[in-house]
Amino acid sequence: MCGRPHLRRTPGNRRTAVLGSAGALVAATLLAGAIAAPSASADAQQGARGDAAARSGKDREARGAALAAQRAGKAGVDWRDCPADWGLEKPIQCGWVTVPLDYAKPDGKKIKLAVDRIGNTGGKGERQGALVYNPGGPGASGLRFPRRVVTKSALWEKTAKAYDFVGFEPRGVGHSAPISCVDPQEFVKAPKPDPVPGSEADKRAQRKLAAEYADGCQERSGAMLPHMTTPNTARDLDVIRAALGEKKLNFLGVSYGTYLGAVYSTLFPTHVRRMVFDSVVNPSTEKIWYEANLDQDVAFEKRLTDWMTWVAKNDAAFHLGDTLGEVRAQWDTLRAAVKKQPLDGVVGPAELIAYFQSAPYYDSSWVEIATNWSKYVAGDPKPLTAAASPDPSDTAGNIASENSNAVYTAVECADAKWPRSWQKWDRDNTRIHRDHPFLTWANAWMNLPCATWSSKQQQPLDVRSHKGLPKTLIVQSTRDAATPYPGAVELHKRLKGSRMITEKDAGSHGITNLVNPCLNERVDTYLLTGRTGGADVTCGPHATPKP
């Protein structure tokens, strides 16, 4: 759930927490024959051949990426007014960048990536190039980034004077050769089954749905799936850099965008100028992606407790109980009620979790969710029902939601080898659910398609700093649920010369866009001057929401 993990969730753009049916399961059986064990020397020879093949493949991809970037540099971007239905007002401009589907075959099939920009607001003498943005996911579009200038966001005023703000939709996302795994209207149908299984039969049913979803991805988007990897998106990012006419990349990545940035900095260390990592995915090869999702389950429970404690402190406004225990009891009561009788026939436990999940993600949702919950307890279920319900009439939004989920699944399944053993999934999630029941099983079912994924799964890249990588900046809150704090510490260790700003006793996700002068001023200073300071810094928390 990185992006969702893994993405920013708002009432109008929610992640569906439990997967829908997407066709029949195709079972693959691996037969073990009575074959004599190879000799040690044969093992060594095979291993050497494997290593050489892997190096050869990487070399071909590196050459393909360099060739694609060279071509993009010559072609540039044909900037035009954005299409009316993209929701991007003037003076934002839109264009396309062409990249190979497979970098090992740069003259093979090509795909086009949607990009947009707004020019720097300062004079020519102030301009430092383009600042490229990725908001996370995997599966999120960055096209709204230039709107921070249009809407005159005070936080970004200084940076906007120096940089063109550039957004893009990664491969598979939105307008960039979009992929799909299931009919979007089917995807949003509700109510979904309760994620928390009450029996082995419930688990079998969820396993079947997950396998069918994996099958649907192969049926609808099979040609794209082997190439939906973070390293390929990083190569795309370098082609975009070249198409923009930039010798080096300035990049701001949030959530999954930090992993994209970390992979880029490993593959292209000498192409980096400035890079900000905000709310960091743990880049350890052991964490990508199965273990990272288990870590999230624990962190979400802690942050949910933070929010419920805040609700209790503000009982005068919400009347949901003046102790954490009372608020939790209200949650249990609500969950049981919608399990028995879904609100308006569509909001059951799955939809409720998907909506309430925004509270551990973002402090900005605390007041709204608590208010709607309070009204429900007071006898008015309409606001909560409206907020947590899918909207079948919003076909464009449903297409975007399904696409986002498809990309999330495709990238995480392709980036790493996932456990194939259901016993391991069952054992791990049963154990974690015991003390962290809010999200564990919902997260498990969301990721379970990776256990039966038929397309190729890679080994995660070993993220490290290499010669030529400049100073980078890491910003992280200590109680972040989606990207737990140890991930930022791990990236900090791996990138030599990096500096880290810690927002202590805070847990919102994506903190460069929140008001905290201690943090904001240091991010501005880095982007404008390249200076990171002589030591890591700990800032106090941003302001707590008020009812």
N, C-alpha and C positions, 0 to 999 in steps of 0.2 A: 504494500500500500504506500509506496514511497510518495508518489506524487500525488497521489490523489489529493500521496505521497507525496495518496500520491499526488493530488490536485487541490487547488483551492476550491472549496465547495461553497456555493451560495444557493439560496432557495431557488434561483432560476437556472442553476447549472450544477445539479447534484450528481454525484456518482451513484450508480445503482450498486448496492452492497452485495446482492446475491445474484448469481448468473442465471440467465434464462436458457431454455432449450435451443439447441442449434443443429439438430439433425442426429442421425444414428451414430453410435460409437463403432469405430472400426478397431477391433482388437488385434494386436500384434503379439505373436507368441515367439519367444526366443528359445530355440531348442539347443540343448547342450549335448553334443555328440561325444562318443568315446574316442577322444583324440589324445594321443600321447603328448605329455608336456614338452614344450620346446626346450632345447638346451639353453644354458645361461648365455653362451656366446650368441646363439640365435636371438635371444631376448635383447642382448646388447645391440646386435646389428639392426634388429627391428626398431629399437628405441632411437638409434642414431638416424635411421631412415626417416622415422616419424618426426624427430627434431628438425632434420634438414627440410622435410616437406613443410613443416610449420613455418620455418624461417623463409622458405621460398614463397609460401603464400603471403606472408607479411611483406616480403620485399616487393612482390607483385602489386599488392595493395598500396604500398608506399609510393611506388612508381606511378600507379594509376591515379593516386590522389594528387601527386605533383603535376601530372599531365592535365588533369581536370582543372586544377587551380590555374595553371598557365593559360589554358583556353578561356576560362572565366575572366581572367584578368584582361585578356584582349577583347572579349565580348562586352564586358561591363554589364550594367543593368539598364534596360530601357524603362526609365521611370515614367509613369503615367498617373493620372487621377485614379484613385481606387474604385473598383466596381461598386455600384450603389448598394448592393446587398451585403457588402462586407462591413458596413457600419463604421467606416473610417473617414471622417470628414477632412476637407481641405484645411491646411496645406499638406496633410499627409499624402505621400505618394506610394504607389505599389508597383511591383515588378516581379520578375521571375529569374531564378538562377538554375541552370541546367547542370545536373550531376549524374554520374554513372549509377545505375542500380547496383552493380557489382564493381567495386574498385579494382578487383583483379582482372576485370575485362573492361577497361575504360572506353573501348570503342564499341561496346555492346549496347544493350538497352539503356536508354536515358530516362530520367524523370525530372520534372520541374518542381522547384520549391518556391513557395510564395514568400516574398519579403516586402517589408514596407519601411519607410523612413520619414523623419522630419528633420530639417536642417538645424544646425546649432543656432541659438538665438543671439549669440554675441557676434562681434565683428570677425573679419577674416583672421586678424591677428590673434584672436582668442581660440580659434578652432584647433582641436587636437585630434580630429578624426571621427570615426564612428564608434559608438558604444552599442554592442550587440547584446541582446537580452534573451534569456530562456527562463520561463516561469516554473518549469518543473513538469511533473507527470510521472513517468513518461506519458505523453499524450496531450499536453497542453500547448495551445497556440500562444506565440509571443507577439502577435500582431497589434495588440492593444498598447504595447509599451510606448509608442510615440504619442499616445493620447495623454500621457503625463505632462507633455508640453502644451497640448491644446487646452487641457483643463487647468493649466497654470498651477500645477502642484508645487507648493512652496518648498517641499523637501528636495525637489530636483531642479530648482531654479539655477543654482550655481553650476551644476554639472551640465545642464542643458545649454548654457552659454558656450561651453567648450566642445560639446560633442553633438553630432547628429545622433538621434536615437533611432536604432534599427531593431525591428522585430522580424521574426520569421516563423514559419510553420515547419517543424521537422518532417522528415520523410514519413509518409503514412498519415500525417495529421491534416485535417481541414481540407485545404485546397492543394496540398502537396502530395499528389498520388495517394489519396486517402484509402485506407483499408477498412474492412468491415468483417465482423464475425457472425452477425445475426441480424435479422430484420430489425431496424430501429424501433418500430412500433411494438414488436414483440419484446424487445429488450426492456422497455419501460413499463410493461404491463405489471400491474400490482393487484393484490398483495403477493409478494414472493414468500416462499417458505421461511419459517422461523430459522435463522442461522444456527441457533443453539439446538443440537440434536437431542431428542428425548428418548431415542431408541436406535438400535443398529439399523433398523429399516430407514430411519431418517437419514442416517449417514449414507446408506446405499443410494438413496434417492438423490442426495446432493452430489455424490460421486458421479452418478450417471449424468446429471446436469453439467458438471464440470467437464466430463469427457466429451459430451455432445458439443459443448462450447468450443473446445479445442478442435474438434472435428469441423465445426462450422468455420473457424478461422482458416483451416486448410482448404475447405471447399470454396470459400469466397475470396480468399486473398493469398492462396498458396505460393504464387510466384514471388510475392514480396517478402514472405516470412523469413527466409534464410538471411536476408539482408537488412532486417530490422534490428540492428545492433547499435549499442552506444558508440563503439568505435567508428562505425559507418556514419553515424550522425556527427561525430567529431570531425570526420573527413569532410562531410558536407559543410560544416562550419568553416573549415579552412578554405573551401571553394567560395563560400559566401564572402569571406574576408578578401579574397583576391578579386572577386567581382566588384566589390565596393571600392577597389583601388587602394586598399590598405596594405602596407607592408607588414604591419603587425596588428594583432587582435587586441581590442579592448572588450572585455566580456564581463557581464554580470549574470550569474546563475543562481537561481533559488531552488531549494529542495533538490529534485532530480537534476536540475540544471547545474548543481555543484558537481555531481558525478560526471555529467557531460563535460564540464570545465576541467575536472581532474584528468579525465581520459585525454582531452585535447592537450592539456599541458604536458602529459606524458608522451604523446605522439609527436607533438609539434612545439617543443620547449622554446626554440629560438623564434617562433612566430608570435609569442605572447608579449604584449606591452604592459597592460594592466589587467588583472583578473580578480574579481570579488566573488567569494563563495559565501552565500547566505543560507543558513539552515542546512547543515551538511549531511549528505548521505555517507555512511561509513564505507570507505573505498576498499576495505580489506577484501581480498579474494575469497576469504572464508565467510564473509557476510553477504556478498552479492549472490543471489537475492533472498534465498530461503531464510537464512538466519536473521537478515535485516528485518524481515516482516515479523518474525517472532519477537525481536527486540521492540518493535513498534507496539505490539499488544500489551507489553508491560508498561511502556511509557504512556500509552493512551489512558490506561487505568489511573495512573498517577495524576495526569493532567485533568481527567474527569473529576477526580477527587478535589483538585484545586478549585475547579469551577463550582462544584457542589458546595464546597466550604464557603465560597463567595456568595452563593445563593442563600445559604443559611445566615450569613452575616447581614444580608439585606432582606431578612424576612419581613420587615415592615413594608417592603415594596412588593414582594412576590408571594408571601403567605404559603410557602412550601415547607416550612419547618425551620426552627432556629438552631438546629444542630445538624451536623453532617449525617448522623444516623437517621434523622427524620426525613431529610431530603432524599437519601438513598431509598428509604422505605417508600417514598412517593414515586420514585422511579420504578421500583419493583411493582408497585400497584398499577402504574400506568402501563408498563410492559405486559403484565398479566391480562389487563383489561383489553388491550388491542389484540392480544393473541386469541382471546376468547371471541371478541367481536371487533374486527378491524374498523377503524373510523371511516365512515362513508363507504365501507366495503373495500377500501384500498390501502389504508394505512395500518399495517400490521407491525410486528416486531422488526422485520427487516427494514421497512421504510422509516420506522422510528429511529433505529440505530443510524441509518444513513443521514437523517436530519440532525440528530443530537451530536453526531460525530464532529460537526462543525465547531462545537464548543471547545473540545480539546485542541482543535486545530488553531482557531483564531479567537482571540479575546474580543474582536469586533462583533462576534455573533452572540456573546454572552447575554446581553440584555434582551435581544430579540427572542432567543430560544426560551429563556426563563420567563419572559412575559407571556409568550404563547402557551407555555406549560401552565403558568399560573391561571390564565383564563380558562384553560381546560378544567383544572381542578375546581374553579369557581362556577363551572357549569356551562361554559361557552367553548365547545370544541372546535368551532369553525376556523379560528386563526391557525391552530396547530394542524388541523386537517389540511387546510390550504397550503401551508408551508411544506408539509411532508409528502404531499400527493404528487404523483407524476401528472403531466398535462398532455393527454393524447393529442390535443389540437396543436401543440407546439412541435410541428414536424421538423422544423429546422433545428430546434434545440435538442430534440430527441436523436436526430442524425448526429449532431455534434457529441452528445453524451455517449452514444454507442461507439462512435469512432474513437473517442478518447479512451474508452475502456478497451477497445480492440488494440490500440497502439500500446497502452500500458501492458497488456497481456503479452503481446508479440515481442516487445523489447525485453521485458524481464525474462520471458521464457527462452529467448534467443541468446541473451547475454551470458547465461551460465547453465551448468548442468544441474537439474533439480532432482531431488529424491524421487525415485520411481516407486518405492515401497509405501503402500498405503499404511502399513503398520507403523512406519516412522512418523508419518503425518498425524496419524491417530494418537500415537503415544505422546508426541510433542505438544499437540494442541490440547489434548485432554489435561496434561500436566499444567500448562500455562493457564488454561481456562479456570482452573480451580481457584486461583487467587486474582485473576484478571479477566473477569467474565464479559466485560462490556463489548470488546471488539474481536476477541480471539477467533471464534468460529466464523464470523463474517469474513474476516481477513483470510482465513484458511480456504474457504470455498472460493473466494475471489482468485486466489493464486493456484488452486488445485489443477486448472487446465495444464499447467506446466508439467505435471506429473505424467500426463499422457500425450505431451506435445510430440507431434510426428516430424516436425521440421528440425533442422540441425540446431543443436545447442553448443555454444562456444565455451571456452575457458575464459573467465574474466581477466581483463588486462591487469597486470601488476602496476598499479599507480605509484609512480616515483618521480622525484625531480631529477632532471638530467641537465647536462651542461648547457648553459645559455638561458635557463629559466630565470626571469627576474623575480623581484619580490612580489608576493601575492598577499591578499588580505582575506582573512576568514572571520565571519561574524556569526555568533551562535548564542541562543538563549539556553539556559541550563535545564529548563523543564520542557523543552520542545518535545511534543509527542510523536510527530511524524518522522522527524530525523533526530533521534536521541543524541544528547550531548557527547557521548564517547566517540561518535563518528567524526565530529569536528576535531577532537583531540588526535584521533588517528590520522586524519588528513594533514594536520599541523606537523605531526612527526615525519610524515612522508615527503612533504614539500619543504626543502631546505630554504631558509630565508623568509618563510611565510611569517606573518604576524597574525595574532588572534585577538579579537575583541569579544569578550564574554559579557552577555547581558544576564546578570545574576538574579535569581528569584523571579524569572519571567519565563513564559512558555509559549508565546505566540509564535507562529510559523511564518517565516518571511519577514525579518525584522528591519531590513533596510527601508521598508516603506512605512515604518511607524515612527512617531515623534519621540525621539530620545536624543537630545542634543549631544550627549557624551558619545553616542555611536554615530549619529548623523554627521557631525563635524569631522570625525576621523575618516569616514567613508569619502566625504567630499575632498578632504585633504589628499587622500591617496589617489583618487581619480584625477584630481587636478594637478598634483605635483609628483606623484609616485612615491611620496614619503610615507612610511608605515610607522615611524617612531622607533625608539630604541628598545622597546620591550612590549610584551603583551599587556593588554589593558582589561580591567574588569569594570563594567559600568553597572550602575543601579538599574532597576527595572523601569520600563516605560509606565505611564500612568495606568492605574487599574480602572476598568470601566465603571461608570456610575449609573445606577438605575435611572 
